[in-house]
Amino acid sequence: MPVGNNRVEMMKKQTIVATMTLGLAFTMPAWATQGDAEAGKQKAVSVCAACHGPDGNSTAPNFPKLAGQNEDYLKISLIRYRSKERINAIMNGQAATLTDKEIADLAAYFASQKGLQVKY
């Protein structure tokens, strides 16, 4: 192959890699978004506290404790409630209007709270 064709092929490959990288960057899923625990606290206290407690330690046996849960688990759960992939009449309604950033913030807040502990 002539040198010119090798250069063209190399440029095509570089263009494909750059396009894929940019595409992935712009379609970053919510579970990969970094959350701000302080922003999540504000939302949690005003919206989530009625069922889950202000710090995620629900005292009602029918509402799960969120404090200390794994951050990625919390994000994925809220995303699935929002998309109705996970069905719960209350949570589907609560998650329906949450943005990816709000989900990440809530997950960061509840994960940072003292609550559930893993025993080995």
CYANA upper distance limits for C-alpha pairs under 8 A (distance plus 0.5 A):
  1 MET  CA      5 ASN  CA      7.08
  1 MET  CA      6 ASN  CA      7.51
  2 PRO  CA      6 ASN  CA      7.29
  3 VAL  CA      7 ARG  CA      6.94
  4 GLY  CA      8 VAL  CA      6.90
  5 ASN  CA      9 GLU  CA      6.67
  6 ASN  CA     10 MET  CA      6.61
  7 ARG  CA     11 MET  CA      6.66
  8 VAL  CA     12 LYS  CA      6.70
  9 GLU  CA     13 LYS  CA      6.82
 10 MET  CA     14 GLN  CA      6.72
 11 MET  CA     15 THR  CA      6.55
 12 LYS  CA     16 ILE  CA      6.72
 13 LYS  CA     17 VAL  CA      6.73
 14 GLN  CA     18 ALA  CA      6.57
 15 THR  CA     19 THR  CA      6.53
 16 ILE  CA     20 MET  CA      6.65
 17 VAL  CA     21 THR  CA      6.60
 18 ALA  CA     22 LEU  CA      6.69
 19 THR  CA     23 GLY  CA      6.54
 20 MET  CA     24 LEU  CA      6.66
 21 THR  CA     25 ALA  CA      6.73
 22 LEU  CA     26 PHE  CA      6.78
 23 GLY  CA     27 THR  CA      6.76
 24 LEU  CA     28 MET  CA      6.59
 28 MET  CA     32 ALA  CA      6.96
 28 MET  CA     33 THR  CA      7.66
 29 PRO  CA     33 THR  CA      7.29
 29 PRO  CA    100 ASP  CA      8.35
 30 ALA  CA     75 LYS  CA      7.61
 30 ALA  CA     76 ILE  CA      8.48
 30 ALA  CA     79 ILE  CA      8.01
 30 ALA  CA    100 ASP  CA      5.34
 30 ALA  CA    101 LYS  CA      7.57
 30 ALA  CA    103 ILE  CA      7.76
 30 ALA  CA    104 ALA  CA      7.15
 31 TRP  CA     72 ASP  CA      6.55
 31 TRP  CA     75 LYS  CA      5.88
 31 TRP  CA     76 ILE  CA      6.55
 31 TRP  CA    104 ALA  CA      7.40
 33 THR  CA    100 ASP  CA      7.92
 33 THR  CA    101 LYS  CA      7.40
 33 THR  CA    104 ALA  CA      6.57
 34 GLN  CA    101 LYS  CA      8.36
 34 GLN  CA    104 ALA  CA      6.61
 34 GLN  CA    105 ASP  CA      8.06
 34 GLN  CA    108 ALA  CA      8.48
 35 GLY  CA     40 GLY  CA      8.18
 35 GLY  CA    101 LYS  CA      7.23
 35 GLY  CA    102 GLU  CA      8.27
 35 GLY  CA    103 ILE  CA      8.26
 35 GLY  CA    104 ALA  CA      4.75
 35 GLY  CA    105 ASP  CA      4.52
 35 GLY  CA    106 LEU  CA      7.80
 35 GLY  CA    107 ALA  CA      7.50
 35 GLY  CA    108 ALA  CA      5.71
 35 GLY  CA    109 TYR  CA      8.45
 36 ASP  CA     40 GLY  CA      6.69
 36 ASP  CA    104 ALA  CA      7.71
 36 ASP  CA    105 ASP  CA      5.15
 36 ASP  CA    106 LEU  CA      8.36
 36 ASP  CA    108 ALA  CA      6.67
 36 ASP  CA    109 TYR  CA      7.70
 37 ALA  CA     41 LYS  CA      6.55
 37 ALA  CA    105 ASP  CA      5.90
 37 ALA  CA    106 LEU  CA      7.24
 37 ALA  CA    107 ALA  CA      8.20
 37 ALA  CA    108 ALA  CA      5.31
 37 ALA  CA    109 TYR  CA      4.48
 37 ALA  CA    110 PHE  CA      8.27
 37 ALA  CA    112 SER  CA      7.90
 38 GLU  CA     42 GLN  CA      7.19
 38 GLU  CA    105 ASP  CA      8.11
 38 GLU  CA    109 TYR  CA      7.24
 39 ALA  CA     43 LYS  CA      7.21
 39 ALA  CA    102 GLU  CA      8.50
 39 ALA  CA    105 ASP  CA      6.46
 39 ALA  CA    106 LEU  CA      8.14
 39 ALA  CA    109 TYR  CA      8.45
 40 GLY  CA     44 ALA  CA      6.44
 40 GLY  CA    102 GLU  CA      7.32
 40 GLY  CA    104 ALA  CA      8.34
 40 GLY  CA    105 ASP  CA      4.72
 40 GLY  CA    106 LEU  CA      4.63
 40 GLY  CA    107 ALA  CA      7.81
 40 GLY  CA    108 ALA  CA      7.36
 40 GLY  CA    109 TYR  CA      5.73
 40 GLY  CA    110 PHE  CA      8.44
 41 LYS  CA     45 VAL  CA      6.47
 41 LYS  CA     55 ASP  CA      8.45
 41 LYS  CA    105 ASP  CA      8.36
 41 LYS  CA    106 LEU  CA      7.34
 41 LYS  CA    109 TYR  CA      6.24
 41 LYS  CA    110 PHE  CA      8.47
 42 GLN  CA     46 SER  CA      6.83
 43 LYS  CA     47 VAL  CA      6.28
 43 LYS  CA     48 CYS  CA      7.69
 43 LYS  CA    102 GLU  CA      8.47
 43 LYS  CA    106 LEU  CA      7.60
 44 ALA  CA     48 CYS  CA      5.14
 44 ALA  CA     49 ALA  CA      6.37
 44 ALA  CA     54 PRO  CA      6.84
 44 ALA  CA     55 ASP  CA      8.13
 44 ALA  CA    106 LEU  CA      7.07
 45 VAL  CA     49 ALA  CA      5.58
 45 VAL  CA     53 GLY  CA      8.31
 45 VAL  CA     54 PRO  CA      5.40
 45 VAL  CA     55 ASP  CA      8.10
 48 CYS  CA     52 HIS  CA      6.35
 48 CYS  CA     53 GLY  CA      7.46
 48 CYS  CA     54 PRO  CA      7.57
 49 ALA  CA     53 GLY  CA      4.57
 49 ALA  CA     54 PRO  CA      4.76
 49 ALA  CA     55 ASP  CA      7.84
 49 ALA  CA     56 GLY  CA      7.69
 50 ALA  CA     54 PRO  CA      8.12
 51 CYS  CA     58 SER  CA      7.12
 51 CYS  CA     60 ALA  CA      8.02
 51 CYS  CA     63 PHE  CA      6.64
 52 HIS  CA     56 GLY  CA      5.54
 52 HIS  CA     57 ASN  CA      6.60
 52 HIS  CA     58 SER  CA      4.84
 52 HIS  CA     59 THR  CA      8.16
 52 HIS  CA     60 ALA  CA      8.43
 52 HIS  CA     63 PHE  CA      6.62
 52 HIS  CA     64 PRO  CA      7.13
 52 HIS  CA     65 LYS  CA      6.73
 52 HIS  CA     66 LEU  CA      7.46
 53 GLY  CA     57 ASN  CA      5.85
 53 GLY  CA     58 SER  CA      5.20
 53 GLY  CA     59 THR  CA      7.70
 55 ASP  CA     67 ALA  CA      6.89
 55 ASP  CA    110 PHE  CA      7.25
 55 ASP  CA    113 GLN  CA      6.94
 56 GLY  CA     65 LYS  CA      6.03
 56 GLY  CA     66 LEU  CA      5.12
 56 GLY  CA     67 ALA  CA      4.92
 56 GLY  CA    110 PHE  CA      6.46
 56 GLY  CA    113 GLN  CA      7.83
 56 GLY  CA    115 GLY  CA      8.20
 57 ASN  CA     65 LYS  CA      5.38
 57 ASN  CA     66 LEU  CA      6.87
 57 ASN  CA     67 ALA  CA      6.16
 57 ASN  CA    115 GLY  CA      6.96
 58 SER  CA     63 PHE  CA      6.83
 58 SER  CA     64 PRO  CA      6.93
 58 SER  CA     65 LYS  CA      5.65
 58 SER  CA     66 LEU  CA      8.25
 59 THR  CA     63 PHE  CA      8.41
 65 LYS  CA    115 GLY  CA      8.07
 65 LYS  CA    116 LEU  CA      8.12
 66 LEU  CA     74 LEU  CA      8.44
 66 LEU  CA    110 PHE  CA      6.33
 66 LEU  CA    111 ALA  CA      7.85
 66 LEU  CA    115 GLY  CA      8.10
 66 LEU  CA    116 LEU  CA      8.36
 67 ALA  CA    110 PHE  CA      5.27
 67 ALA  CA    111 ALA  CA      6.24
 67 ALA  CA    112 SER  CA      7.66
 67 ALA  CA    113 GLN  CA      5.43
 67 ALA  CA    114 LYS  CA      6.35
 67 ALA  CA    115 GLY  CA      5.11
 67 ALA  CA    116 LEU  CA      6.73
 68 GLY  CA    110 PHE  CA      6.77
 68 GLY  CA    111 ALA  CA      5.05
 68 GLY  CA    112 SER  CA      6.64
 68 GLY  CA    113 GLN  CA      5.85
 68 GLY  CA    114 LYS  CA      5.96
 68 GLY  CA    115 GLY  CA      5.22
 68 GLY  CA    116 LEU  CA      5.35
 68 GLY  CA    117 GLN  CA      7.34
 69 GLN  CA     73 TYR  CA      7.75
 69 GLN  CA     74 LEU  CA      7.40
 69 GLN  CA    110 PHE  CA      7.44
 69 GLN  CA    111 ALA  CA      5.62
 69 GLN  CA    115 GLY  CA      8.27
 69 GLN  CA    116 LEU  CA      6.91
 70 ASN  CA     74 LEU  CA      6.86
 70 ASN  CA    111 ALA  CA      6.27
 71 GLU  CA     75 LYS  CA      6.78
 71 GLU  CA    107 ALA  CA      5.64
 71 GLU  CA    108 ALA  CA      6.40
 71 GLU  CA    110 PHE  CA      8.11
 71 GLU  CA    111 ALA  CA      5.68
 72 ASP  CA     76 ILE  CA      6.59
 72 ASP  CA    107 ALA  CA      7.88
 73 TYR  CA     77 SER  CA      6.51
 74 LEU  CA     78 LEU  CA      6.73
 74 LEU  CA    107 ALA  CA      5.81
 74 LEU  CA    111 ALA  CA      8.44
 75 LYS  CA     79 ILE  CA      6.68
 75 LYS  CA    103 ILE  CA      6.43
 75 LYS  CA    104 ALA  CA      6.56
 75 LYS  CA    107 ALA  CA      6.13
 76 ILE  CA     80 ARG  CA      6.61
 77 SER  CA     81 TYR  CA      6.66
 77 SER  CA     86 ARG  CA      8.02
 78 LEU  CA     82 ARG  CA      6.54
 78 LEU  CA     95 ALA  CA      6.71
 78 LEU  CA    103 ILE  CA      7.11
 79 ILE  CA     83 SER  CA      6.75
 79 ILE  CA     95 ALA  CA      8.07
 79 ILE  CA    100 ASP  CA      8.49
 79 ILE  CA    103 ILE  CA      8.01
 80 ARG  CA     84 LYS  CA      6.35
 80 ARG  CA     85 GLU  CA      5.42
 80 ARG  CA     86 ARG  CA      5.59
 81 TYR  CA     85 GLU  CA      6.69
 81 TYR  CA     86 ARG  CA      5.40
 81 TYR  CA     87 ILE  CA      6.82
 81 TYR  CA     88 ASN  CA      7.76
 81 TYR  CA     91 MET  CA      6.66
 81 TYR  CA     92 ASN  CA      5.41
 81 TYR  CA     95 ALA  CA      6.51
 81 TYR  CA     96 ALA  CA      7.98
 82 ARG  CA     91 MET  CA      8.44
 82 ARG  CA     92 ASN  CA      6.12
 82 ARG  CA     93 GLY  CA      8.21
 82 ARG  CA     94 GLN  CA      8.46
 82 ARG  CA     95 ALA  CA      5.20
 82 ARG  CA     96 ALA  CA      5.11
 82 ARG  CA     97 THR  CA      8.10
 82 ARG  CA     98 LEU  CA      8.03
 83 SER  CA     92 ASN  CA      8.34
 83 SER  CA     96 ALA  CA      7.93
 84 LYS  CA     92 ASN  CA      6.70
 86 ARG  CA     92 ASN  CA      8.39
 87 ILE  CA     91 MET  CA      8.29
 87 ILE  CA     92 ASN  CA      7.08
 88 ASN  CA     92 ASN  CA      6.17
 89 ALA  CA     93 GLY  CA      7.00
 90 ILE  CA     94 GLN  CA      6.83
 91 MET  CA     95 ALA  CA      6.36
 92 ASN  CA     96 ALA  CA      6.39
 93 GLY  CA     97 THR  CA      8.31
 94 GLN  CA     98 LEU  CA      8.16
 98 LEU  CA    102 GLU  CA      6.34
 98 LEU  CA    103 ILE  CA      6.82
 99 THR  CA    103 ILE  CA      6.75
100 ASP  CA    104 ALA  CA      6.73
101 LYS  CA    105 ASP  CA      6.58
102 GLU  CA    106 LEU  CA      6.58
103 ILE  CA    107 ALA  CA      6.62
104 ALA  CA    108 ALA  CA      6.60
105 ASP  CA    109 TYR  CA      6.70
106 LEU  CA    110 PHE  CA      6.67
107 ALA  CA    111 ALA  CA      6.38
108 ALA  CA    112 SER  CA      6.66
109 TYR  CA    113 GLN  CA      7.15
